[in-house]
Amino acid sequence: MAPTLNYIGLVVADMPRSLAFYRLLGLDIPAEQDAEPHAECTLPGGMRICWDTEDTIRSFDPRWTPPAGGGRSAVGFECDTPAEVDKVYDVMISAGHHGHLAPWDAFWGMRYAVLHDPDGNGVDLYCTIR
């Protein structure tokens, strides 16, 4: 059997803050996971997104340190329309989250925007322009 991509993992400094960010983007993450050192959410199709605190990572890799220079990874959220990209971006910014790149029509044929989650990870919002 060939390896199968099964989850995307993010390392977080503040679990409740990070999970609140992703809940605002529509992920169904049970509230009780705020108090856990590991949280996860199964997405449509079976892929999982997981969050681990920095302390959890250090529990099995004591030499781990956050990467220098900010973001650790990126995730993308597909929207149905260009207007939805703009709306979701505005909701996230209005909630106090960091907007890195305001929505624009990218040369590759998509409406695109980039946020940063509370840990500096890139969060892309996009849709194909029809």
Buried (B, 14 or more C-beta within 10 A) or exposed (E): EEEEEEEBBBBBEBBBEBBBBBBEBEBEBEEEBBEBBEBBBEEEEEEEBBBBBBEBBBEEEEEEEEEEEEBBBBBEBEBEEBEBBBBBBBEBBEEEBBBEBEBEEEEEEBBBBBBBBBBBBBBBBBBEBE
